[in-house]
Amino acid sequence: MAVTVLWPCMQKFVITDSWQDHINRPGYNAAYAGTDLAGAEQPLRGSQYDGRVLQAHWSTSGYGYTTFVEYGGVLRIRNAHQKNLGVKVGDAVNPETYLGTMDSTGNSTGTHAHFEVWIFTGGAWRNVDPLNPANGIVMVSLPEQLQPLGDEIIPPASTLPAFPEPVRVRPTAAVQSWINLRQQPFTTVPIIGKVLPGQVWEAYASKTDHLGNVWFAVRRGDIIGWAAAVYAGQLWLEVVQDA
């Protein structure tokens, strides 16, 4: 099964596959190869859902300001030569998270993002070329094109819609429903939590994602987000008449 990865920036003016540069130059270690994305200064974003920042620091090995994020124990992404750091170690990361700005810090000759993709395979982490189809990586440009890493759920990319007469819903006893929660006011780093069986939420609208899963836009107090109503053909939320 292919692993989908979101490009770290919206606009990529030039893509330089530095993998070939490293592999073909004497004295260069292919294990440190990456893909260089050249362009003007622009925000860098997370490349999957439910990530956790492993490193956010100034690199002494020429990377400049660097972020290194792990997603679901399957995928790790490094962005290097950043202008600044928008996250710290331990922060949660999603495609909406601001990691920093593309720049030319460290050992760099022009504004670009040094982008590395690591996957866990054969009991070890391997740095792989994301542009080589043989490595099982599919690069995508939009968050809604991402596929789950394992069993986690990806909420549909959308703002919370307004709905005049919300219904009340609660998770079924059979499954704990994951939800992408945000404390108001909106912040770039979401708060990830669970909606547990027995809890009652107000559902303002519903939509279907590209995989056919049904989602409710829900609110409970000052927390809002998307919760799975029907996921993989299984009922995860049920409508209730009262609390």
C-alpha positions in Angstrom: 0.0 0.0 0.0 1.3 3.4 -1.0 2.0 6.1 1.6 0.6 9.5 0.7 2.7 12.6 1.6 1.7 16.2 1.2 4.2 18.6 -0.4 5.4 21.0 2.3 4.6 24.1 0.3 1.8 25.3 -1.9 4.0 26.6 -4.7 7.0 24.7 -6.1 8.8 26.7 -8.8 11.6 24.2 -9.3 12.0 20.6 -8.1 15.6 19.4 -7.9 16.1 15.7 -7.2 19.2 16.0 -5.0 19.1 12.2 -4.5 20.8 11.8 -7.9 23.3 14.6 -7.0 24.3 12.8 -3.8 24.4 9.3 -5.2 26.5 10.3 -8.2 29.0 12.6 -6.4 32.1 10.9 -4.9 32.2 11.3 -1.1 28.5 12.0 -0.6 26.4 9.7 1.5 23.2 8.7 -0.1 21.5 8.2 3.3 21.5 12.0 3.7 19.9 12.7 0.3 16.7 14.7 -0.1 14.6 16.6 -2.6 15.2 20.4 -2.9 12.1 22.5 -3.6 13.2 25.9 -4.8 10.9 29.0 -4.6 10.2 32.3 -2.9 9.8 32.4 0.9 6.5 30.7 1.8 5.0 28.9 4.7 5.9 25.2 5.2 3.1 22.8 6.4 2.8 19.4 7.9 2.8 16.5 5.5 0.2 14.1 7.1 -2.2 14.0 10.0 -1.6 13.2 13.6 2.1 14.0 13.6 4.4 14.8 16.5 7.5 17.0 16.3 10.7 15.1 17.0 13.2 17.9 16.3 12.8 21.7 15.9 16.2 23.3 16.2 19.2 25.0 14.6 21.2 22.2 13.0 25.0 22.2 13.4 25.4 19.9 10.3 24.4 22.6 7.7 20.6 22.2 7.7 20.0 25.6 9.4 16.6 25.8 11.1 15.2 22.3 10.8 12.0 20.5 11.7 11.6 16.7 11.9 8.1 15.3 12.3 6.9 11.7 12.8 3.5 10.5 11.7 1.9 7.4 13.0 5.1 5.5 13.5 5.3 5.0 9.7 6.5 8.3 8.2 9.0 10.9 9.1 9.5 14.2 7.3 12.5 16.6 7.6 12.3 20.2 6.3 15.6 22.1 6.4 17.0 25.6 5.7 13.9 27.2 7.3 13.8 30.9 8.1 12.3 30.3 11.6 10.6 27.6 13.7 6.8 27.6 14.0 6.7 24.5 16.3 8.6 23.0 19.2 9.4 19.4 20.1 6.3 17.5 21.1 3.8 19.6 19.3 1.0 18.0 17.3 1.2 18.5 13.5 -1.4 18.4 10.8 -1.4 19.8 7.2 -2.8 23.1 8.7 0.2 23.4 11.0 2.7 26.2 10.3 6.2 24.6 10.6 8.1 27.7 9.6 9.0 29.6 6.4 11.2 28.5 3.5 14.5 30.3 3.4 18.3 29.7 3.0 19.7 29.2 6.5 22.6 26.9 7.1 24.7 25.5 4.3 22.6 26.9 1.4 23.1 29.1 -1.6 19.5 30.1 -2.3 16.0 30.1 -0.9 14.6 26.5 -0.9 13.3 23.7 1.2 15.5 20.6 1.7 12.8 17.9 2.0 13.4 14.4 3.3 11.0 11.5 3.5 11.7 8.6 5.8 9.6 5.4 6.1 9.7 2.6 8.7 10.3 -0.6 6.8 12.1 -3.9 7.6 12.4 -2.9 11.2 14.3 0.3 10.6 13.9 3.9 9.4 15.0 4.5 5.8 15.5 7.8 4.0 13.8 7.3 0.6 13.5 9.2 -2.7 9.8 10.3 -2.8 9.9 10.8 -6.5 10.8 7.1 -7.2 7.6 5.1 -7.5 9.4 2.0 -6.4 9.6 3.4 -2.9 5.8 3.4 -2.4 5.5 7.1 -1.8 2.7 9.2 -3.5 3.2 12.9 -3.3 0.0 15.0 -3.2 -0.8 18.7 -3.3 -4.1 18.9 -1.4 -4.9 17.6 2.2 -8.0 15.9 1.0 -5.9 13.6 -1.3 -4.1 12.1 1.8 -4.9 8.5 2.7 -4.8 7.2 6.3 -1.5 5.9 7.7 -2.7 2.6 9.1 -6.0 2.8 11.0 -6.2 6.5 11.9 -8.9 8.6 10.5 -8.4 11.7 8.4 -11.2 14.3 8.9 -12.3 16.1 5.7 -10.5 19.4 5.1 -13.2 22.0 5.5 -14.2 24.8 7.8 -17.1 24.2 10.3 -20.4 25.1 8.5 -23.2 27.0 10.0 -26.5 25.2 10.5 -29.5 26.8 12.2 -31.0 23.7 13.9 -28.3 21.3 15.0 -29.1 17.7 15.9 -27.6 15.9 19.0 -25.3 13.0 18.4 -23.2 10.6 20.5 -20.7 7.9 19.7 -21.9 4.3 19.7 -20.7 2.0 22.4 -19.0 -0.2 19.9 -16.3 2.2 18.8 -14.4 5.2 20.1 -14.6 7.9 17.5 -11.6 10.0 16.9 -12.1 13.7 16.3 -9.9 16.6 15.2 -10.6 19.1 18.0 -9.8 22.8 18.1 -10.1 25.1 21.1 -11.5 28.5 20.2 -10.1 30.9 19.2 -8.5 29.0 16.2 -4.9 28.2 16.6 -2.4 26.7 14.1 -1.7 23.7 16.4 -4.9 21.6 16.9 -5.7 19.8 20.1 -6.2 16.1 19.3 -8.6 14.2 21.5 -11.3 11.5 21.7 -15.1 11.6 21.6 -16.1 8.8 24.0 -19.2 6.7 24.1 -21.9 8.4 26.1 -20.8 11.9 25.4 -23.4 14.1 23.6 -22.4 16.7 20.9 -24.3 19.1 18.7 -23.9 18.3 15.0 -24.3 21.3 12.7 -23.9 19.6 9.3 -22.6 16.5 7.6 -20.5 15.7 4.5 -19.0 12.7 2.8 -15.3 12.5 2.1 -13.5 11.1 -1.0 -13.5 7.6 0.6 -17.2 7.5 1.2 -17.0 8.1 4.9 -19.7 10.3 6.5 -18.7 13.1 8.9 -20.6 15.4 11.3 -19.4 18.9 12.1 -19.8 19.0 15.8 -19.6 21.4 18.8 -19.4 20.8 22.5 -19.0 23.9 24.5 -16.2 25.9 22.9 -14.7 22.9 21.2 -15.4 22.2 17.5 -14.3 19.7 14.9 -15.2 16.8 12.6 -16.4 13.5 13.9 -16.9 10.3 12.0 -20.6 9.3 11.6 -20.1 6.4 9.3 -16.5 5.1 8.8 -15.6 2.1 6.7 -19.3 1.2 6.6 -19.6 1.1 10.4 -21.8 3.4 12.4 -19.7 5.6 14.7 -22.2 8.3 15.8 -25.9 8.0 16.4 -28.5 10.8 16.7 -30.1 11.1 20.1 -33.3 12.9 21.1 -31.9 14.5 24.2 -28.9 14.5 26.5 
